[in-house]
């Protein structure tokens, strides 16, 4: 279960495992695809790397 603010209906809902349509491990974190209560397909990135910026490359 996770809380998500839907971009389509502008509401925050609890999303249950029965609404999840896919899970993919990416370099940015775990991407969860699901169907909102309003019927809109949504995604949310979670996990250790979610929201973490990659370090800027500095020339030595």
PDB file of N, CA, C and O in Angstrom:
ATOM      1  N   UNK A   1       0.844  -1.159   0.000  1.00  0.00           N
ATOM      2  CA  UNK A   1       0.000   0.000   0.000  1.00  0.00           C
ATOM      3  C   UNK A   1       0.900   1.235   0.000  1.00  0.00           C
ATOM      4  O   UNK A   1       1.925   1.266   0.681  1.00  0.00           O
ATOM      5  N   UNK A   2       0.503   2.259  -0.776  1.00  0.00           N
ATOM      6  CA  UNK A   2       1.247   3.501  -0.808  1.00  0.00           C
ATOM      7  C   UNK A   2       0.281   4.662  -0.995  1.00  0.00           C
ATOM      8  O   UNK A   2      -0.814   4.488  -1.530  1.00  0.00           O
ATOM      9  N   UNK A   3       0.689   5.840  -0.555  1.00  0.00           N
ATOM     10  CA  UNK A   3      -0.110   7.043  -0.752  1.00  0.00           C
ATOM     11  C   UNK A   3       0.398   7.731  -2.019  1.00  0.00           C
ATOM     12  O   UNK A   3       1.608   7.832  -2.226  1.00  0.00           O
ATOM     13  N   UNK A   4      -0.511   8.200  -2.861  1.00  0.00           N
ATOM     14  CA  UNK A   4      -0.125   8.848  -4.113  1.00  0.00           C
ATOM     15  C   UNK A   4      -1.067  10.003  -4.417  1.00  0.00           C
ATOM     16  O   UNK A   4      -2.280   9.894  -4.241  1.00  0.00           O
ATOM     17  N   UNK A   5      -0.483  11.125  -4.882  1.00  0.00           N
ATOM     18  CA  UNK A   5      -1.297  12.258  -5.324  1.00  0.00           C
ATOM     19  C   UNK A   5      -1.457  12.135  -6.829  1.00  0.00           C
ATOM     20  O   UNK A   5      -0.477  12.231  -7.567  1.00  0.00           O
ATOM     21  N   UNK A   6      -2.667  11.927  -7.285  1.00  0.00           N
ATOM     22  CA  UNK A   6      -2.970  11.675  -8.698  1.00  0.00           C
ATOM     23  C   UNK A   6      -2.907  12.982  -9.490  1.00  0.00           C
ATOM     24  O   UNK A   6      -3.498  13.986  -9.094  1.00  0.00           O
ATOM     25  N   UNK A   7      -2.191  12.957 -10.603  1.00  0.00           N
ATOM     26  CA  UNK A   7      -2.082  14.115 -11.479  1.00  0.00           C
ATOM     27  C   UNK A   7      -3.362  14.330 -12.287  1.00  0.00           C
ATOM     28  O   UNK A   7      -3.611  15.439 -12.760  1.00  0.00           O
ATOM     29  N   UNK A   8      -4.167  13.295 -12.448  1.00  0.00           N
ATOM     30  CA  UNK A   8      -5.388  13.396 -13.258  1.00  0.00           C
ATOM     31  C   UNK A   8      -6.555  13.984 -12.460  1.00  0.00           C
ATOM     32  O   UNK A   8      -7.237  14.889 -12.941  1.00  0.00           O
ATOM     33  N   UNK A   9      -6.788  13.482 -11.257  1.00  0.00           N
ATOM     34  CA  UNK A   9      -7.954  13.932 -10.476  1.00  0.00           C
ATOM     35  C   UNK A   9      -7.582  14.890  -9.349  1.00  0.00           C
ATOM     36  O   UNK A   9      -8.464  15.403  -8.660  1.00  0.00           O
ATOM     37  N   UNK A  10      -6.273  15.139  -9.152  1.00  0.00           N
ATOM     38  CA  UNK A  10      -5.763  16.069  -8.147  1.00  0.00           C
ATOM     39  C   UNK A  10      -6.203  15.695  -6.730  1.00  0.00           C
ATOM     40  O   UNK A  10      -6.473  16.573  -5.911  1.00  0.00           O
ATOM     41  N   UNK A  11      -6.276  14.399  -6.444  1.00  0.00           N
ATOM     42  CA  UNK A  11      -6.631  13.889  -5.118  1.00  0.00           C
ATOM     43  C   UNK A  11      -5.519  12.960  -4.633  1.00  0.00           C
ATOM     44  O   UNK A  11      -4.798  12.373  -5.440  1.00  0.00           O
ATOM     45  N   UNK A  12      -5.384  12.830  -3.326  1.00  0.00           N
ATOM     46  CA  UNK A  12      -4.433  11.896  -2.742  1.00  0.00           C
ATOM     47  C   UNK A  12      -5.195  10.676  -2.246  1.00  0.00           C
ATOM     48  O   UNK A  12      -6.161  10.793  -1.491  1.00  0.00           O
ATOM     49  N   UNK A  13      -4.743   9.500  -2.687  1.00  0.00           N
ATOM     50  CA  UNK A  13      -5.412   8.246  -2.341  1.00  0.00           C
ATOM     51  C   UNK A  13      -4.403   7.234  -1.845  1.00  0.00           C
ATOM     52  O   UNK A  13      -3.214   7.328  -2.151  1.00  0.00           O
ATOM     53  N   UNK A  14      -4.876   6.266  -1.077  1.00  0.00           N
ATOM     54  CA  UNK A  14      -4.086   5.085  -0.779  1.00  0.00           C
ATOM     55  C   UNK A  14      -4.243   4.128  -1.948  1.00  0.00           C
ATOM     56  O   UNK A  14      -5.360   3.858  -2.389  1.00  0.00           O
ATOM     57  N   UNK A  15      -3.134   3.619  -2.446  1.00  0.00           N
ATOM     58  CA  UNK A  15      -3.133   2.672  -3.555  1.00  0.00           C
ATOM     59  C   UNK A  15      -2.817   1.300  -2.971  1.00  0.00           C
ATOM     60  O   UNK A  15      -1.804   1.125  -2.294  1.00  0.00           O
ATOM     61  N   UNK A  16      -3.676   0.341  -3.233  1.00  0.00           N
ATOM     62  CA  UNK A  16      -3.516  -1.005  -2.698  1.00  0.00           C
ATOM     63  C   UNK A  16      -2.858  -1.914  -3.729  1.00  0.00           C
ATOM     64  O   UNK A  16      -2.831  -1.594  -4.918  1.00  0.00           O
ATOM     65  N   UNK A  17      -2.330  -3.045  -3.276  1.00  0.00           N
ATOM     66  CA  UNK A  17      -1.624  -3.969  -4.167  1.00  0.00           C
ATOM     67  C   UNK A  17      -2.498  -4.467  -5.303  1.00  0.00           C
ATOM     68  O   UNK A  17      -1.977  -4.822  -6.361  1.00  0.00           O
ATOM     69  N   UNK A  18      -3.790  -4.504  -5.121  1.00  0.00           N
ATOM     70  CA  UNK A  18      -4.688  -4.959  -6.188  1.00  0.00           C
ATOM     71  C   UNK A  18      -4.768  -3.956  -7.341  1.00  0.00           C
ATOM     72  O   UNK A  18      -5.235  -4.306  -8.425  1.00  0.00           O
ATOM     73  N   UNK A  19      -4.322  -2.713  -7.125  1.00  0.00           N
ATOM     74  CA  UNK A  19      -4.345  -1.689  -8.162  1.00  0.00           C
ATOM     75  C   UNK A  19      -3.033  -1.618  -8.942  1.00  0.00           C
ATOM     76  O   UNK A  19      -2.967  -0.957  -9.978  1.00  0.00           O
ATOM     77  N   UNK A  20      -2.000  -2.285  -8.462  1.00  0.00           N
ATOM     78  CA  UNK A  20      -0.682  -2.242  -9.101  1.00  0.00           C
ATOM     79  C   UNK A  20      -0.694  -3.086 -10.366  1.00  0.00           C
ATOM     80  O   UNK A  20      -1.124  -4.239 -10.364  1.00  0.00           O
ATOM     81  N   UNK A  21      -0.208  -2.477 -11.451  1.00  0.00           N
ATOM     82  CA  UNK A  21      -0.184  -3.161 -12.747  1.00  0.00           C
ATOM     83  C   UNK A  21       1.226  -3.522 -13.189  1.00  0.00           C
ATOM     84  O   UNK A  21       1.392  -4.289 -14.138  1.00  0.00           O
ATOM     85  N   UNK A  22       2.251  -2.984 -12.519  1.00  0.00           N
ATOM     86  CA  UNK A  22       3.619  -3.306 -12.902  1.00  0.00           C
ATOM     87  C   UNK A  22       4.627  -2.740 -11.921  1.00  0.00           C
ATOM     88  O   UNK A  22       4.371  -1.739 -11.252  1.00  0.00           O
ATOM     89  N   UNK A  23       5.793  -3.404 -11.843  1.00  0.00           N
ATOM     90  CA  UNK A  23       6.902  -2.967 -11.009  1.00  0.00           C
ATOM     91  C   UNK A  23       8.173  -3.159 -11.811  1.00  0.00           C
ATOM     92  O   UNK A  23       8.419  -4.238 -12.348  1.00  0.00           O
ATOM     93  N   UNK A  24       8.999  -2.090 -11.894  1.00  0.00           N
ATOM     94  CA  UNK A  24      10.241  -2.182 -12.661  1.00  0.00           C
ATOM     95  C   UNK A  24      11.370  -1.535 -11.866  1.00  0.00           C
ATOM     96  O   UNK A  24      11.222  -0.422 -11.361  1.00  0.00           O
ATOM     97  N   UNK A  25      12.492  -2.232 -11.757  1.00  0.00           N
ATOM     98  CA  UNK A  25      13.658  -1.693 -11.086  1.00  0.00           C
ATOM     99  C   UNK A  25      14.440  -0.871 -12.101  1.00  0.00           C
ATOM    100  O   UNK A  25      14.854  -1.397 -13.134  1.00  0.00           O
ATOM    101  N   UNK A  26      14.651   0.427 -11.819  1.00  0.00           N
ATOM    102  CA  UNK A  26      15.383   1.309 -12.724  1.00  0.00           C
ATOM    103  C   UNK A  26      16.568   1.911 -11.986  1.00  0.00           C
ATOM    104  O   UNK A  26      16.727   1.692 -10.785  1.00  0.00           O
ATOM    105  N   UNK A  27      17.391   2.656 -12.684  1.00  0.00           N
ATOM    106  CA  UNK A  27      18.514   3.343 -12.071  1.00  0.00           C
ATOM    107  C   UNK A  27      18.085   4.472 -11.160  1.00  0.00           C
ATOM    108  O   UNK A  27      18.887   4.965 -10.367  1.00  0.00           O
ATOM    109  N   UNK A  28      16.833   4.891 -11.259  1.00  0.00           N
ATOM    110  CA  UNK A  28      16.315   5.988 -10.439  1.00  0.00           C
ATOM    111  C   UNK A  28      15.528   5.479  -9.240  1.00  0.00           C
ATOM    112  O   UNK A  28      15.113   6.276  -8.398  1.00  0.00           O
ATOM    113  N   UNK A  29      15.317   4.191  -9.144  1.00  0.00           N
ATOM    114  CA  UNK A  29      14.552   3.593  -8.054  1.00  0.00           C
ATOM    115  C   UNK A  29      13.560   2.580  -8.604  1.00  0.00           C
ATOM    116  O   UNK A  29      13.646   2.183  -9.766  1.00  0.00           O
ATOM    117  N   UNK A  30      12.641   2.175  -7.784  1.00  0.00           N
ATOM    118  CA  UNK A  30      11.632   1.196  -8.183  1.00  0.00           C
ATOM    119  C   UNK A  30      10.425   1.946  -8.723  1.00  0.00           C
ATOM    120  O   UNK A  30       9.806   2.730  -8.004  1.00  0.00           O
ATOM    121  N   UNK A  31      10.088   1.710  -9.988  1.00  0.00           N
ATOM    122  CA  UNK A  31       8.954   2.374 -10.619  1.00  0.00           C
ATOM    123  C   UNK A  31       7.727   1.483 -10.503  1.00  0.00           C
ATOM    124  O   UNK A  31       7.713   0.357 -11.000  1.00  0.00           O
ATOM    125  N   UNK A  32       6.699   2.001  -9.839  1.00  0.00           N
ATOM    126  CA  UNK A  32       5.459   1.259  -9.642  1.00  0.00           C
ATOM    127  C   UNK A  32       4.389   1.858 -10.543  1.00  0.00           C
ATOM    128  O   UNK A  32       4.125   3.059 -10.479  1.00  0.00           O
ATOM    129  N   UNK A  33       3.772   1.034 -11.378  1.00  0.00           N
ATOM    130  CA  UNK A  33       2.666   1.457 -12.235  1.00  0.00           C
ATOM    131  C   UNK A  33       1.376   0.946 -11.616  1.00  0.00           C
ATOM    132  O   UNK A  33       1.316  -0.180 -11.121  1.00  0.00           O
ATOM    133  N   UNK A  34       0.346   1.781 -11.648  1.00  0.00           N
ATOM    134  CA  UNK A  34      -0.919   1.389 -11.039  1.00  0.00           C
ATOM    135  C   UNK A  34      -2.058   2.190 -11.644  1.00  0.00           C
ATOM    136  O   UNK A  34      -1.838   3.165 -12.362  1.00  0.00           O
ATOM    137  N   UNK A  35      -3.271   1.767 -11.346  1.00  0.00           N
ATOM    138  CA  UNK A  35      -4.475   2.462 -11.775  1.00  0.00           C
ATOM    139  C   UNK A  35      -5.067   3.171 -10.569  1.00  0.00           C
ATOM    140  O   UNK A  35      -5.383   2.540  -9.561  1.00  0.00           O
ATOM    141  N   UNK A  36      -5.218   4.496 -10.677  1.00  0.00           N
ATOM    142  CA  UNK A  36      -5.803   5.303  -9.602  1.00  0.00           C
ATOM    143  C   UNK A  36      -7.279   4.933  -9.439  1.00  0.00           C
ATOM    144  O   UNK A  36      -7.874   4.300 -10.312  1.00  0.00           O
ATOM    145  N   UNK A  37      -7.845   5.332  -8.327  1.00  0.00           N
ATOM    146  CA  UNK A  37      -9.266   5.108  -8.081  1.00  0.00           C
ATOM    147  C   UNK A  37     -10.130   5.792  -9.138  1.00  0.00           C
ATOM    148  O   UNK A  37     -11.248   5.347  -9.399  1.00  0.00           O
ATOM    149  N   UNK A  38      -9.624   6.878  -9.755  1.00  0.00           N
ATOM    150  CA  UNK A  38     -10.390   7.593 -10.788  1.00  0.00           C
ATOM    151  C   UNK A  38     -10.273   6.920 -12.149  1.00  0.00           C
ATOM    152  O   UNK A  38     -10.966   7.306 -13.091  1.00  0.00           O
ATOM    153  N   UNK A  39      -9.391   5.901 -12.265  1.00  0.00           N
ATOM    154  CA  UNK A  39      -9.216   5.173 -13.515  1.00  0.00           C
ATOM    155  C   UNK A  39      -7.984   5.577 -14.306  1.00  0.00           C
ATOM    156  O   UNK A  39      -7.679   4.952 -15.322  1.00  0.00           O
ATOM    157  N   UNK A  40      -7.268   6.604 -13.868  1.00  0.00           N
ATOM    158  CA  UNK A  40      -6.075   7.073 -14.581  1.00  0.00           C
ATOM    159  C   UNK A  40      -4.884   6.166 -14.289  1.00  0.00           C
ATOM    160  O   UNK A  40      -4.674   5.735 -13.155  1.00  0.00           O
ATOM    161  N   UNK A  41      -4.109   5.886 -15.335  1.00  0.00           N
ATOM    162  CA  UNK A  41      -2.875   5.123 -15.173  1.00  0.00           C
ATOM    163  C   UNK A  41      -1.809   6.064 -14.622  1.00  0.00           C
ATOM    164  O   UNK A  41      -1.601   7.149 -15.166  1.00  0.00           O
ATOM    165  N   UNK A  42      -1.136   5.662 -13.551  1.00  0.00           N
ATOM    166  CA  UNK A  42      -0.147   6.492 -12.874  1.00  0.00           C
ATOM    167  C   UNK A  42       1.116   5.686 -12.610  1.00  0.00           C
ATOM    168  O   UNK A  42       1.096   4.457 -12.664  1.00  0.00           O
ATOM    169  N   UNK A  43       2.228   6.387 -12.322  1.00  0.00           N
ATOM    170  CA  UNK A  43       3.462   5.747 -11.887  1.00  0.00           C
ATOM    171  C   UNK A  43       4.025   6.525 -10.713  1.00  0.00           C
ATOM    172  O   UNK A  43       3.786   7.725 -10.571  1.00  0.00           O
ATOM    173  N   UNK A  44       4.778   5.825  -9.872  1.00  0.00           N
ATOM    174  CA  UNK A  44       5.470   6.460  -8.753  1.00  0.00           C
ATOM    175  C   UNK A  44       6.802   5.763  -8.585  1.00  0.00           C
ATOM    176  O   UNK A  44       6.881   4.536  -8.640  1.00  0.00           O
ATOM    177  N   UNK A  45       7.852   6.549  -8.380  1.00  0.00           N
ATOM    178  CA  UNK A  45       9.182   5.997  -8.156  1.00  0.00           C
ATOM    179  C   UNK A  45       9.447   6.009  -6.667  1.00  0.00           C
ATOM    180  O   UNK A  45       9.225   7.016  -5.994  1.00  0.00           O
ATOM    181  N   UNK A  46       9.922   4.889  -6.154  1.00  0.00           N
ATOM    182  CA  UNK A  46      10.197   4.743  -4.733  1.00  0.00           C
ATOM    183  C   UNK A  46      11.492   3.965  -4.562  1.00  0.00           C
ATOM    184  O   UNK A  46      12.094   3.549  -5.551  1.00  0.00           O
ATOM    185  N   UNK A  47      11.918   3.765  -3.363  1.00  0.00           N
ATOM    186  CA  UNK A  47      13.113   2.972  -3.107  1.00  0.00           C
ATOM    187  C   UNK A  47      14.307   3.834  -2.735  1.00  0.00           C
ATOM    188  O   UNK A  47      14.190   5.050  -2.589  1.00  0.00           O
ATOM    189  N   UNK A  48      15.438   3.198  -2.585  1.00  0.00           N
ATOM    190  CA  UNK A  48      16.659   3.839  -2.108  1.00  0.00           C
ATOM    191  C   UNK A  48      17.090   5.023  -2.975  1.00  0.00           C
ATOM    192  O   UNK A  48      17.526   6.042  -2.439  1.00  0.00           O
ATOM    193  N   UNK A  49      16.979   4.913  -4.290  1.00  0.00           N
ATOM    194  CA  UNK A  49      17.492   5.949  -5.180  1.00  0.00           C
ATOM    195  C   UNK A  49      16.437   6.956  -5.622  1.00  0.00           C
ATOM    196  O   UNK A  49      16.753   7.868  -6.387  1.00  0.00           O
ATOM    197  N   UNK A  50      15.220   6.822  -5.174  1.00  0.00           N
ATOM    198  CA  UNK A  50      14.160   7.743  -5.582  1.00  0.00           C
ATOM    199  C   UNK A  50      14.475   9.151  -5.104  1.00  0.00           C
ATOM    200  O   UNK A  50      14.709   9.380  -3.918  1.00  0.00           O
ATOM    201  N   UNK A  51      14.480  10.076  -6.028  1.00  0.00           N
ATOM    202  CA  UNK A  51      14.710  11.464  -5.673  1.00  0.00           C
ATOM    203  C   UNK A  51      16.159  11.832  -5.452  1.00  0.00           C
ATOM    204  O   UNK A  51      16.469  13.005  -5.245  1.00  0.00           O
ATOM    205  N   UNK A  52      17.049  10.869  -5.490  1.00  0.00           N
ATOM    206  CA  UNK A  52      18.467  11.153  -5.290  1.00  0.00           C
ATOM    207  C   UNK A  52      19.070  11.637  -6.591  1.00  0.00           C
ATOM    208  O   UNK A  52      18.916  10.995  -7.630  1.00  0.00           O
ATOM    209  N   UNK A  53      19.746  12.749  -6.537  1.00  0.00           N
ATOM    210  CA  UNK A  53      20.394  13.303  -7.730  1.00  0.00           C
ATOM    211  C   UNK A  53      21.714  12.618  -7.966  1.00  0.00           C
ATOM    212  O   UNK A  53      22.386  12.208  -7.020  1.00  0.00           O
ATOM    213  N   UNK A  54      22.091  12.491  -9.221  1.00  0.00           N
ATOM    214  CA  UNK A  54      23.406  11.956  -9.546  1.00  0.00           C
ATOM    215  C   UNK A  54      24.427  13.061  -9.320  1.00  0.00           C
ATOM    216  O   UNK A  54      24.122  14.225  -9.579  1.00  0.00           O
ATOM    217  N   UNK A  55      25.620  12.741  -8.850  1.00  0.00           N
ATOM    218  CA  UNK A  55      26.630  13.779  -8.603  1.00  0.00           C
ATOM    219  C   UNK A  55      27.078  14.422  -9.913  1.00  0.00           C
ATOM    220  O   UNK A  55      27.190  13.756 -10.942  1.00  0.00           O
ATOM    221  N   UNK A  56      27.328  15.716  -9.853  1.00  0.00           N
ATOM    222  CA  UNK A  56      27.834  16.430 -11.021  1.00  0.00           C
ATOM    223  C   UNK A  56      29.267  15.993 -11.291  1.00  0.00           C
ATOM    224  O   UNK A  56      30.030  15.746 -10.357  1.00  0.00           O
ATOM    225  N   UNK A  57      29.628  15.900 -12.548  1.00  0.00           N
ATOM    226  CA  UNK A  57      30.984  15.520 -12.928  1.00  0.00           C
ATOM    227  C   UNK A  57      31.845  16.764 -12.852  1.00  0.00           C
ATOM    228  O   UNK A  57      31.517  17.796 -13.437  1.00  0.00           O
ATOM    229  N   UNK A  58      32.951  16.663 -12.126  1.00  0.00           N
ATOM    230  CA  UNK A  58      33.878  17.788 -11.970  1.00  0.00           C
ATOM    231  C   UNK A  58      35.189  17.419 -12.633  1.00  0.00           C
ATOM    232  O   UNK A  58      35.779  16.382 -12.327  1.00  0.00           O
ATOM    233  N   UNK A  59      35.651  18.278 -13.550  1.00  0.00           N
ATOM    234  CA  UNK A  59      36.925  18.026 -14.222  1.00  0.00           C
ATOM    235  C   UNK A  59      38.068  18.208 -13.222  1.00  0.00           C
ATOM    236  O   UNK A  59      38.111  19.186 -12.476  1.00  0.00           O
ATOM    237  N   UNK A  60      38.979  17.257 -13.225  1.00  0.00           N
ATOM    238  CA  UNK A  60      40.095  17.332 -12.273  1.00  0.00           C
ATOM    239  C   UNK A  60      41.273  18.093 -12.850  1.00  0.00           C
ATOM    240  O   UNK A  60      42.295  18.248 -12.182  1.00  0.00           O
TER     241      UNK A  60
END
